[in-house]
Amino acid sequence: MTIYQMLDSVTQFFSAVARIFGPTDDAYPEIGVQPFDGDSFKESNTSDW
């Protein structure tokens, strides 16, 4: 039984390593950088003491 558990642990370890270092499986479209259409914040953040 311990051999089975050890093989299971090793298999889980290698599948996790393969998932971390494997190619990404993101389903996001490659759309690039989006332009900013909002108003910029012009108020300064300095305090008058």
Secondary structure, DSSP 8 states (H G I E B T S, - for coil): -HHHHHHHHHHHHHHHHHHHHS---------------S-----------
